[in-house]
Amino acid sequence: MNKDQVKGNLKQAEGAIKEMTGKIIGNKTLEEKGKLEKHAGKVQESYGDMKSSIKREKQY
């Protein structure tokens, strides 16, 4: 795993926590911020996956 994949996973987890907290306390803003953060984490993880794939392809 590269650092973008790790950071993306962490961002997804943080977003999930914010989303659930927002749902529990009834704070729609926090819930939406959590959803956005989860999606940003998925994008960052995908970017890391792509970098990793390119690096593997260059080795061959």
BELZI-V213663 format. One record per residue. RES is the residue in three letters. PHI is phi as a letter, one per 40 degrees, with the letter a starting at -180 (999 if undefined). NEAR is the number of other ideal C-beta (glycine too) atoms within 10 Angstrom. D_CENTER is the distance of its C-alpha to the mean C-alpha in Angstrom with 1 decimal. Layout:
res->RES phi->PHI near->NEAR d_center->D_CENTER
res->RES phi->PHI near->NEAR d_center->D_CENTER
This chain:
res->MET phi->999 near->11 d_center->14.1
res->ASN phi->c near->13 d_center->13.7
res->LYS phi->c near->10 d_center->12.1
res->ASP phi->c near->18 d_center->9.4
res->GLN phi->c near->17 d_center->8.3
res->VAL phi->c near->13 d_center->8.7
res->LYS phi->c near->15 d_center->7.1
res->GLY phi->c near->22 d_center->3.7
res->ASN phi->c near->16 d_center->4.9
res->LEU phi->c near->13 d_center->6.3
res->LYS phi->c near->19 d_center->4.2
res->GLN phi->c near->19 d_center->3.5
res->ALA phi->c near->13 d_center->7.1
res->GLU phi->c near->15 d_center->8.3
res->GLY phi->c near->20 d_center->7.6
res->ALA phi->c near->15 d_center->9.4
res->ILE phi->c near->13 d_center->12.0
res->LYS phi->c near->20 d_center->12.7
res->GLU phi->c near->19 d_center->13.0
res->MET phi->c near->13 d_center->15.4
res->THR phi->c near->13 d_center->17.2
res->GLY phi->c near->18 d_center->17.8
res->LYS phi->c near->13 d_center->19.2
res->ILE phi->c near->10 d_center->21.4
res->ILE phi->c near->9 d_center->22.9
res->GLY phi->g near->8 d_center->23.1
res->ASN phi->b near->14 d_center->21.2
res->LYS phi->c near->9 d_center->19.9
res->THR phi->c near->8 d_center->18.5
res->LEU phi->c near->17 d_center->16.3
res->GLU phi->c near->18 d_center->15.3
res->GLU phi->c near->13 d_center->14.4
res->LYS phi->c near->15 d_center->12.5
res->GLY phi->c near->21 d_center->10.3
res->LYS phi->c near->15 d_center->9.9
res->LEU phi->c near->13 d_center->9.2
res->GLU phi->c near->19 d_center->6.5
res->LYS phi->c near->19 d_center->4.8
res->HIS phi->c near->13 d_center->5.9
res->ALA phi->c near->15 d_center->5.1
res->GLY phi->c near->20 d_center->1.5
res->LYS phi->c near->15 d_center->4.0
res->VAL phi->c near->14 d_center->6.4
res->GLN phi->c near->20 d_center->6.0
res->GLU phi->c near->20 d_center->6.1
res->SER phi->c near->13 d_center->8.9
res->TYR phi->c near->15 d_center->10.4
res->GLY phi->c near->19 d_center->10.8
res->ASP phi->c near->15 d_center->12.2
res->MET phi->c near->11 d_center->14.6
res->LYS phi->c near->14 d_center->15.7
res->SER phi->c near->14 d_center->16.5
res->SER phi->c near->10 d_center->18.4
res->ILE phi->c near->9 d_center->20.3
res->LYS phi->c near->10 d_center->21.2
res->ARG phi->c near->9 d_center->22.6
res->GLU phi->c near->8 d_center->24.5
res->LYS phi->c near->7 d_center->26.1
res->GLN phi->c near->5 d_center->27.4
res->TYR phi->c near->4 d_center->29.5
